[in-house]
Amino acid sequence: MKPFLLSVAFGLLALAPSLPLRADGIPDALARFSVFDSVQSIDADTVLGTTGTDFNFNKGLGVQTCYWLPFPPKEAATYVRDWNPSGHPELEIFVHKKTVPPFGAAGQEDHYLSLTLDPKVSAQKKFFDQSRNAVAAADSGDLNLSKAEAEALAKDPDPAHGWRQILSARALDLFTTRPYETAGGKTISPSLELRGILTDDPKVRQELAPVLRATGLFGNGGKGNAESLASNWEFLVADHHAIVTLGATVVIPAPTPSQPDRWQLCEADYYSSGEYDVSATLCEFWPYTVGGKAGSLVWEDDLLAASSVSESKGIEKMAFAALFLKEVKASIAFMKADAAAGK
């Protein structure tokens, strides 16, 4: 984030109900759809977090967080969408870029010029070597490439240039309805993976129904609402190795009679390389005052689909979730610090 059952599935989602506020100003819904039943400990610096609920989707993993940002809901949602994490080396994100128009267009390779590969950087060396030997890497499943893509990448004297061409081409039909078959025989269907993680929790699905319907990512060729959709790509480190991702984010108002300034966000990302398949982030924003300062309470649900998750059991899966939560909270802490500093 596809055969798109998602367009049907999301079409059946019910509208989130109008919900009253509790005495402390938090929607009653927070306790009903999230794992948090109280946010009394929230202050300007706090990031509440939990590994969330068990998934029925065996490749899925999720963590939930709750925190405060010093902006009203609309600006807070836009800030989360537009925040660039690459300014923090600790997060190991080499490049984070928006693409315009969404999902690419003819001749859009220029949007990927900042993607370079340096085999002297330890996290990039494996990715560089795999790209040099792309046919073998794709056959083994290390790269999510078709046979034609792998052959073209292997022949390119500059692997970074080869990847820029692949990203540009993939962005044109990233969220189309057909599944994607790699050279190694692995079938990847980003839509089905996203359906698995985004609809696994019925309470969250109902609460976030407005933004899920608004994305258009699960039908309509991935075009969505042009006014609310922003696409992006990243070159980052995941599981100790460099990977590239393509994604899109939708931010919309989702008012109800009792919550006229509620906003929602949905981000979906497809991993063009590496062990992960897709990831998604869902957020809801409400007006909330902390220490006399007006701002927004943010609930966030970070979701991941990966084969390694389905292969892990018991303590191993718990450790995986704990590490995922640690990474999410670290990223949020950097974002909050940038927001406080006016960056």
C-alpha positions in Angstrom: 0.0 0.0 0.0 -4.1 -4.3 -5.7 -7.1 -8.0 -7.1 -9.0 -5.2 -5.3 -11.5 -6.5 -2.9 -10.5 -3.4 -0.9 -12.8 -1.1 -3.0 -15.7 -3.4 -2.0 -14.5 -3.8 1.6 -14.1 -0.1 2.2 -17.3 0.7 0.4 -19.1 -1.3 3.1 -17.5 0.5 6.0 -20.0 2.3 8.2 -19.7 6.0 9.0 -18.1 6.6 12.4 -20.8 7.6 14.8 -21.0 11.0 16.5 -19.4 10.7 19.9 -19.6 12.9 23.0 -16.6 14.2 24.8 -15.7 13.0 28.3 -15.2 15.5 31.1 -11.5 15.7 30.3 -12.2 16.7 26.7 -11.3 13.3 25.1 -13.8 11.6 22.9 -15.5 8.6 24.5 -14.4 6.8 21.3 -10.8 6.7 22.3 -11.5 4.1 24.9 -13.9 2.2 22.6 -11.7 1.9 19.5 -8.1 2.1 20.9 -6.1 0.3 23.6 -6.0 3.5 25.7 -8.7 4.0 28.3 -7.1 7.1 29.9 -4.7 9.8 28.7 -4.6 11.7 32.0 -0.8 11.4 32.0 -0.4 13.1 28.7 1.7 16.3 28.8 3.7 18.2 26.2 6.5 15.7 26.2 4.7 12.3 26.8 4.4 9.6 24.2 2.1 6.8 25.5 2.7 3.6 23.6 1.6 -0.1 23.6 2.1 -3.1 21.4 -1.6 -3.1 20.7 -3.9 -6.1 20.1 -3.3 -9.5 18.5 -3.7 -9.7 14.8 -5.9 -12.2 12.9 -3.8 -11.4 9.8 -0.8 -13.6 10.4 1.7 -11.3 8.7 0.4 -8.2 10.6 1.9 -6.4 13.5 0.7 -3.1 15.1 1.5 -0.7 17.8 -0.5 2.3 19.1 0.7 5.6 20.5 -0.9 8.7 21.9 0.7 12.1 22.2 0.2 15.9 22.0 1.2 18.4 19.3 1.2 22.2 19.7 -1.1 22.8 16.7 -4.9 22.7 16.1 -6.1 19.5 14.5 -5.9 20.6 10.8 -2.3 21.9 11.2 -1.3 18.9 13.3 -2.5 16.5 10.7 -0.7 18.4 8.0 2.5 18.6 10.1 2.5 14.8 10.6 2.0 14.3 6.9 4.7 16.7 5.8 7.3 16.1 8.5 10.7 15.1 7.1 12.5 12.6 9.4 15.7 12.5 7.3 17.2 15.4 9.4 17.7 12.9 12.3 20.6 10.5 11.5 19.5 8.3 14.4 16.4 7.3 12.4 18.6 6.0 9.5 16.5 7.6 6.8 18.9 8.7 4.0 16.2 10.4 1.8 12.5 11.3 2.3 11.0 13.0 -0.7 7.5 14.0 -1.9 6.7 13.3 -5.6 4.5 15.7 -7.6 2.1 14.9 -9.1 1.1 11.9 -6.9 2.3 8.5 -8.1 4.6 9.8 -10.8 4.2 10.8 -14.4 6.1 10.4 -17.6 9.6 11.7 -17.2 9.4 11.9 -13.4 12.8 10.2 -12.8 14.1 13.6 -11.8 12.2 13.3 -8.6 14.5 10.4 -7.6 17.9 12.1 -8.3 18.7 12.3 -4.6 18.8 8.5 -4.5 22.5 7.5 -4.6 24.2 4.3 -3.5 27.5 4.2 -1.6 28.9 0.7 -1.0 31.3 2.2 1.6 28.3 2.9 3.8 27.8 -0.4 5.7 23.9 -0.3 5.6 24.0 0.3 1.8 26.6 -2.2 0.8 24.3 -5.2 0.8 21.7 -3.3 -1.3 24.4 -2.1 -3.7 25.8 -5.7 -4.1 22.3 -7.1 -4.6 21.6 -4.4 -7.2 24.8 -5.4 -9.0 23.7 -9.0 -9.1 20.0 -8.2 -9.4 18.9 -11.2 -11.3 20.2 -13.6 -8.7 18.9 -11.4 -5.9 15.5 -11.2 -7.5 15.5 -15.0 -8.0 16.2 -15.6 -4.4 13.6 -13.1 -3.3 16.0 -10.6 -1.8 14.7 -7.9 -4.2 11.1 -7.4 -5.1 11.7 -7.1 -8.8 10.2 -8.7 -11.9 12.6 -10.5 -14.3 12.6 -7.6 -16.7 13.4 -5.1 -13.9 16.1 -7.3 -12.5 17.8 -7.8 -15.9 17.7 -4.0 -16.6 19.1 -3.2 -13.1 21.9 -5.7 -13.5 22.9 -4.2 -16.8 22.9 -0.6 -15.6 26.5 0.5 -14.7 25.0 2.7 -12.0 22.7 0.8 -9.7 21.3 4.0 -8.3 20.3 5.1 -11.8 18.6 1.7 -12.3 16.6 2.1 -9.1 15.6 5.6 -10.0 14.1 4.2 -13.3 12.4 1.4 -11.4 10.8 3.8 -8.8 9.7 6.2 -11.5 8.0 3.4 -13.5 6.5 1.7 -10.4 5.0 5.0 -9.2 2.8 5.1 -12.3 0.8 2.1 -11.3 1.8 1.5 -7.7 -1.8 0.8 -6.5 -3.2 -0.8 -9.5 -5.5 -3.8 -9.1 -3.1 -6.6 -10.3 -0.8 -8.5 -8.0 2.9 -8.2 -8.7 5.1 -11.3 -9.4 8.8 -11.2 -8.6 11.5 -13.0 -10.6 11.8 -15.4 -7.7 8.1 -16.5 -8.1 6.8 -14.6 -5.1 3.5 -12.9 -5.7 3.1 -9.6 -3.9 -0.3 -7.9 -3.7 0.1 -4.6 -1.9 -3.7 -4.1 -1.8 -4.4 -7.4 -0.1 -1.5 -6.8 2.4 -3.0 -3.4 3.2 -6.4 -4.8 3.5 -5.1 -7.4 6.0 -3.6 -4.8 8.3 -6.0 -1.9 7.9 -9.2 -3.9 8.4 -8.0 -6.4 11.0 -9.4 -4.4 14.0 -13.1 -3.7 13.4 -13.2 -0.9 16.0 -10.4 1.0 14.4 -11.9 0.3 10.9 -15.2 1.8 11.9 -13.7 4.9 13.7 -11.3 5.6 10.7 -13.9 4.8 8.0 -14.0 8.4 6.6 -10.3 8.5 5.8 -10.2 4.9 4.6 -12.9 5.7 2.1 -11.2 8.9 1.1 -7.9 7.4 0.1 -8.9 5.9 -3.2 -5.7 3.8 -2.8 -7.7 0.6 -2.8 -9.4 1.2 -6.1 -9.6 3.9 -8.8 -6.0 3.2 -9.9 -4.6 4.7 -6.7 -5.5 8.3 -7.7 -7.7 9.1 -4.6 -8.7 12.6 -3.9 -6.1 14.8 -5.6 -6.6 17.6 -3.1 -6.0 15.5 -0.1 -3.4 12.9 -1.3 0.4 13.4 -1.2 2.8 10.7 -2.5 6.4 10.1 -1.3 9.4 7.9 -1.5 12.1 7.0 1.0 15.5 5.5 1.0 16.1 4.1 4.5 17.5 1.4 6.7 15.1 -1.4 7.8 16.3 -4.6 9.5 19.9 -3.3 9.3 19.9 -3.0 5.5 19.0 -0.2 3.0 15.6 -0.4 1.2 13.4 1.9 -0.9 9.7 2.5 -0.4 6.9 4.2 -2.3 3.9 5.6 -0.5 1.0 8.0 -0.2 -0.8 9.9 2.6 -4.3 11.3 2.8 -5.4 13.9 5.3 -9.1 14.9 5.6 -11.5 16.6 8.0 -13.8 14.1 9.7 -16.3 16.2 11.7 -19.2 15.0 13.7 -21.8 17.1 15.5 -19.9 16.5 18.8 -16.4 16.7 17.3 -16.5 19.4 14.6 -12.7 19.8 14.5 -11.8 16.1 14.2 -9.2 15.2 11.5 -7.9 11.9 10.2 -4.8 10.7 8.4 -3.9 7.4 6.5 -0.5 6.7 5.1 0.3 3.6 3.1 3.8 2.4 2.0 4.9 -0.3 -0.3 8.5 -1.7 0.1 10.1 -2.2 -3.3 12.9 -4.1 -1.7 13.7 -5.8 1.6 11.8 -8.3 3.8 8.8 -6.1 4.6 5.8 -5.9 2.2 3.7 -2.9 3.3 3.2 -0.6 6.2 0.5 1.8 7.2 -0.2 4.6 9.7 -3.6 5.7 10.9 -4.0 8.9 12.9 -6.9 10.8 14.5 -6.6 14.4 15.8 -8.8 16.3 18.4 -8.4 19.7 20.0 -6.7 19.3 23.4 -5.1 21.7 25.8 -2.0 20.8 27.8 -0.7 23.1 30.6 -2.8 25.9 29.3 -1.5 25.5 25.8 -4.0 24.7 23.0 -3.0 21.9 20.6 -4.1 18.5 19.5 -4.3 15.1 21.0 -3.0 12.5 18.4 -3.9 8.8 18.4 -1.6 6.9 16.0 -1.8 3.2 14.9 1.4 2.0 13.1 0.9 -1.2 11.1 3.3 -3.6 9.3 3.0 -6.7 7.1 6.0 -8.9 6.7 6.7 -12.6 6.2 9.1 -12.5 9.1 6.2 -11.6 11.4 4.2 -14.7 10.3 7.3 -16.8 11.0 7.8 -15.5 14.5 6.0 -17.0 17.5 5.6 -16.3 21.2 8.4 -14.5 22.8 10.1 -13.8 19.5 7.0 -12.0 18.2 6.6 -10.1 21.4 10.2 -8.9 21.0 9.5 -7.9 17.4 6.6 -5.8 18.5 8.5 -4.3 21.4 11.3 -3.2 19.0 8.8 -1.9 16.5 7.2 0.2 19.3 10.6 1.5 20.4 11.3 2.7 16.8 7.9 4.3 16.4 8.2 6.2 19.7 11.7 7.4 18.8 10.4 8.8 15.6 7.5 10.5 17.3 9.9 12.0 19.9 12.0 13.6 17.1 8.9 14.9 15.4 7.6 16.4 18.6 10.9 18.1 19.2 11.0 19.6 15.7 7.4 20.8 16.2 8.3 22.4 19.5 11.3 24.1 17.9 9.2 25.4 15.0 11.0 23.3 12.4 
